[in-house]
């Protein structure tokens, strides 16, 4: 069953497992995991994951397909990924619009040149991934700190890939904000240029203020007020969609994270969307 548009989720991290197991079922509307961190995990930890996945709707956000890379797609990973997504009834799978491998994993998400050739290359790989997984996927706009080559604007590049691949968009609001500061563009204008019909979910996260003109997308802090404002604008311009709070380290007590999940729900209600619980999709 698909997520209700007014759904608020939290990233599933191993450090949060115990607290999430003890939390009420309606504390979050869904959980999201990186499947590479859980494929093949058994024993007590695997059982705990399966139990949480049975209690909550589950989405997955991939880390290692390297959609923009030159190396062939990893067919073995795709096969294992499809089995994982099917087994846990994953309602949405997404990956990053970036590359992360070149003769081996680079353990970073690196930017793709914004060119017509890159659009064709990445879109073909996305189509192949969708065929291999037997489902539509979403790709996420990424934060980046160096631009290898930009023959077109980032917004045009993202839209062209989505159209050519016929896939969906996971719109990361924090990444828009971070990039707008680091690369000197208008975040609201970029947001407005994203294709509403293809947006299936939002991400929101905290970042680190390295300097006034340099923000680092860390997922290790609370969400900043400017990013909350941008999320509210996203709801106004594009409509409410399932929204995930990402936190990767510097974990506070779960109650603090759930307060931020509650802030997502407040913004969704303010935008006029019925809650996931009211819609029957808790």
C-alpha positions as CSV (number, residue, x, y, z in Angstrom):
1,X,0.0,0.0,0.0
2,X,1.5,3.4,-0.9
3,X,2.2,6.0,1.7
4,X,-0.3,8.7,2.4
5,X,0.9,12.0,1.1
6,X,0.9,13.5,4.6
7,X,3.4,11.0,6.1
8,X,6.4,11.7,8.2
9,X,9.2,9.3,8.5
10,X,12.6,8.8,10.1
11,X,15.8,7.2,8.9
12,X,16.4,3.8,10.4
13,X,20.0,3.6,11.8
14,X,21.5,0.9,14.0
15,X,22.0,3.4,16.8
16,X,18.3,4.0,16.9
17,X,17.2,0.3,16.8
18,X,16.5,-0.1,20.5
19,X,14.6,3.1,20.9
20,X,12.5,2.5,17.8
21,X,11.6,-1.0,19.0
22,X,10.3,0.6,22.3
23,X,8.5,3.5,20.6
24,X,4.8,3.5,19.8
25,X,3.7,2.3,16.4
26,X,2.4,5.7,15.5
27,X,5.6,7.6,16.5
28,X,6.5,7.6,12.8
29,X,4.5,6.9,9.7
30,X,7.4,5.1,8.0
31,X,11.0,4.2,8.3
32,X,13.7,4.4,5.6
33,X,16.9,2.4,5.4
34,X,19.9,2.0,3.1
35,X,19.4,-1.5,1.8
36,X,23.1,-2.1,1.4
37,X,23.5,-1.9,5.2
38,X,20.9,-4.6,5.7
39,X,21.1,-7.1,2.8
40,X,22.4,-10.4,4.2
41,X,22.2,-9.3,7.8
42,X,20.9,-12.1,10.0
43,X,20.9,-13.1,13.7
44,X,19.6,-10.8,16.4
45,X,20.1,-7.6,14.4
46,X,18.4,-9.0,11.3
47,X,15.5,-10.2,13.4
48,X,15.2,-6.7,15.0
49,X,15.2,-5.2,11.5
50,X,12.5,-7.6,10.2
51,X,10.4,-6.8,13.3
52,X,10.5,-3.1,12.7
53,X,9.9,-3.6,9.0
54,X,6.7,-5.5,9.8
55,X,5.5,-2.8,12.2
56,X,6.1,0.2,9.9
57,X,5.9,1.0,6.2
58,X,9.5,0.9,4.8
59,X,11.2,2.9,2.1
60,X,14.8,2.4,0.9
61,X,17.4,4.9,-0.1
62,X,20.3,3.3,-2.0
63,X,24.0,4.3,-1.7
64,X,26.0,2.3,-4.2
65,X,24.3,1.8,-7.6
66,X,26.4,4.7,-9.0
67,X,23.8,5.8,-11.5
68,X,26.2,8.4,-13.1
69,X,29.2,6.1,-13.2
70,X,31.1,4.7,-16.2
71,X,31.4,1.2,-14.7
72,X,28.8,-1.4,-15.7
73,X,25.8,-1.7,-13.3
74,X,26.3,-4.3,-10.6
75,X,23.9,-7.1,-11.7
76,X,24.5,-9.1,-8.6
77,X,23.6,-6.2,-6.3
78,X,20.5,-5.5,-8.4
79,X,19.3,-9.1,-8.0
80,X,19.9,-9.0,-4.2
81,X,18.3,-5.6,-4.0
82,X,15.2,-6.8,-5.8
83,X,14.8,-9.7,-3.4
84,X,15.3,-7.4,-0.4
85,X,12.7,-4.9,-1.7
86,X,10.2,-7.6,-2.4
87,X,10.7,-9.4,0.9
88,X,10.1,-6.4,3.0
89,X,7.4,-4.9,0.8
90,X,9.3,-1.7,0.3
91,X,6.9,1.0,-0.8
92,X,9.5,3.3,-2.4
93,X,13.1,2.8,-3.6
94,X,15.3,5.8,-4.4
95,X,18.9,6.4,-5.3
96,X,21.2,9.4,-5.7
97,X,21.7,11.4,-8.9
98,X,25.4,11.0,-8.6
99,X,28.2,8.4,-9.0
100,X,30.2,6.6,-6.3
101,X,32.3,4.0,-8.1
102,X,35.2,3.9,-10.5
103,X,37.1,0.6,-10.5
104,X,35.8,0.1,-7.0
105,X,33.7,2.0,-4.4
106,X,34.8,5.6,-3.8
107,X,32.6,5.9,-0.6
108,X,31.4,9.3,-1.6
109,X,28.6,10.7,-3.7
110,X,30.2,12.7,-6.5
111,X,28.6,15.1,-8.9
112,X,27.8,14.3,-12.5
113,X,28.6,16.9,-15.3
114,X,25.5,18.7,-16.4
115,X,25.6,17.9,-20.1
116,X,23.3,16.4,-22.7
117,X,25.6,13.3,-22.9
118,X,25.4,12.8,-19.2
119,X,21.5,13.0,-19.4
120,X,21.4,10.3,-22.0
121,X,24.0,8.1,-20.1
122,X,22.3,8.4,-16.7
123,X,18.8,8.0,-18.0
124,X,19.7,4.8,-19.8
125,X,21.2,3.4,-16.6
126,X,18.1,4.4,-14.6
127,X,15.9,2.6,-17.1
128,X,18.0,-0.5,-16.8
129,X,17.7,-0.3,-13.0
130,X,14.0,0.0,-13.2
131,X,13.8,-3.0,-15.5
132,X,16.1,-5.1,-13.2
133,X,14.1,-4.2,-10.1
134,X,10.7,-4.5,-11.7
135,X,9.6,-1.1,-10.4
136,X,9.8,2.6,-10.8
137,X,12.4,4.3,-8.8
138,X,13.0,7.9,-7.6
139,X,16.3,9.7,-7.9
140,X,17.4,12.4,-5.4
141,X,19.0,15.7,-6.2
142,X,22.3,15.7,-4.4
143,X,24.5,18.2,-2.6
144,X,27.9,18.9,-4.3
145,X,30.9,21.1,-3.6
146,X,32.6,21.2,-6.9
147,X,31.0,21.3,-10.4
148,X,32.9,19.2,-12.9
149,X,31.2,20.8,-15.9
150,X,27.9,22.6,-16.3
151,X,26.7,23.0,-19.9
152,X,23.2,23.5,-18.5
153,X,21.7,24.6,-15.2
154,X,21.3,22.0,-12.4
155,X,17.5,22.4,-12.5
156,X,17.5,21.7,-16.2
157,X,19.7,18.7,-15.8
158,X,17.6,17.1,-13.1
159,X,14.4,17.7,-15.1
160,X,15.9,16.3,-18.3
161,X,17.1,13.1,-16.5
162,X,13.7,12.5,-15.0
163,X,12.0,13.0,-18.4
164,X,14.4,10.9,-20.4
165,X,14.4,8.1,-17.8
166,X,10.7,8.3,-17.0
167,X,11.4,8.0,-13.3
168,X,10.4,9.9,-10.2
169,X,12.0,12.5,-8.0
170,X,12.9,12.4,-4.3
171,X,13.3,16.1,-3.6
172,X,15.9,16.7,-0.9
173,X,15.1,20.2,0.5
174,X,18.2,20.5,2.6
175,X,20.4,19.8,-0.5
176,X,18.6,22.6,-2.4
177,X,19.4,25.0,0.5
178,X,23.0,23.8,0.9
179,X,23.7,24.1,-2.9
180,X,22.0,27.5,-3.1
181,X,24.4,28.9,-0.6
182,X,27.5,27.1,-1.8
183,X,26.9,27.9,-5.5
184,X,25.1,31.2,-5.2
185,X,21.6,30.5,-6.6
186,X,18.1,31.3,-5.4
187,X,16.7,28.3,-3.5
188,X,13.1,29.2,-3.9
189,X,13.5,29.6,-7.7
190,X,15.2,26.3,-8.0
191,X,12.5,24.7,-5.9
192,X,9.8,26.1,-8.1
193,X,11.4,24.7,-11.3
194,X,11.2,21.1,-10.1
195,X,8.5,19.1,-11.9
196,X,5.6,18.6,-9.4
197,X,4.1,15.5,-11.0
198,X,7.3,13.5,-10.6
199,X,7.9,14.4,-6.9
200,X,7.0,11.3,-4.8
201,X,8.8,12.2,-1.5
202,X,10.9,14.8,0.3
203,X,14.0,14.5,2.4
204,X,14.9,17.0,5.1
205,X,18.1,17.1,7.3
206,X,20.5,19.2,9.3
207,X,23.7,20.6,7.9
208,X,26.9,22.2,9.3
209,X,27.6,25.9,8.9
210,X,31.3,25.9,7.9
211,X,31.1,29.6,7.0
212,X,28.5,32.1,5.9
213,X,29.0,31.0,2.2
214,X,29.8,27.3,2.9
215,X,27.4,24.8,4.2
216,X,28.2,21.1,4.6
217,X,25.4,18.5,4.2
218,X,26.2,16.3,7.3
219,X,22.9,14.9,8.4
220,X,24.4,15.3,11.9
221,X,22.4,18.2,13.4
222,X,18.9,19.6,13.8
223,X,17.1,21.0,10.8
224,X,17.7,24.8,10.4
225,X,14.9,27.3,10.3
226,X,15.7,28.3,6.7
227,X,15.3,24.6,5.6
228,X,12.0,24.3,7.5
229,X,10.8,27.4,5.6
230,X,11.9,25.8,2.3
231,X,10.0,22.6,3.1
232,X,6.8,24.7,3.8
233,X,7.3,26.4,0.4
234,X,7.8,23.0,-1.2
235,X,4.4,21.9,0.2
236,X,2.8,25.1,-1.1
237,X,4.3,24.9,-4.6
238,X,4.3,21.2,-5.2
239,X,2.0,19.7,-2.6
240,X,2.5,17.6,0.4
241,X,4.3,14.3,-0.1
242,X,5.8,11.7,2.3
243,X,8.7,13.4,4.1
244,X,11.7,11.8,5.8
245,X,13.9,13.2,8.5
246,X,17.5,12.1,8.0
247,X,20.0,11.8,10.8
248,X,23.2,9.9,10.4
249,X,25.2,10.6,13.6
250,X,25.3,12.8,16.7
251,X,22.1,11.2,17.7
252,X,20.1,12.9,20.3
253,X,17.4,11.0,22.4
254,X,14.7,9.6,20.1
255,X,12.2,12.1,21.7
256,X,14.2,15.0,20.1
257,X,14.1,13.3,16.7
258,X,10.4,12.6,17.1
259,X,9.8,16.3,17.9
260,X,11.3,17.1,14.4
261,X,9.1,14.4,12.9
262,X,6.2,16.2,14.7
263,X,7.3,19.5,13.1
264,X,7.0,17.8,9.6
265,X,3.4,16.7,10.5
266,X,2.6,20.3,11.7
267,X,3.8,21.7,8.4
268,X,1.8,19.1,6.5
269,X,-1.4,20.0,8.4
270,X,-0.7,23.7,7.9
271,X,-0.6,23.0,4.2
272,X,-4.1,21.4,4.4
273,X,-3.2,17.8,4.2
274,X,-5.0,15.1,6.3
275,X,-2.7,13.2,8.6
276,X,-1.5,9.7,7.7
277,X,-3.4,8.4,10.7
278,X,-6.6,10.1,9.6
279,X,-6.2,8.6,6.2
280,X,-5.7,5.2,7.6
281,X,-2.1,4.7,6.6
282,X,-0.2,4.8,9.8
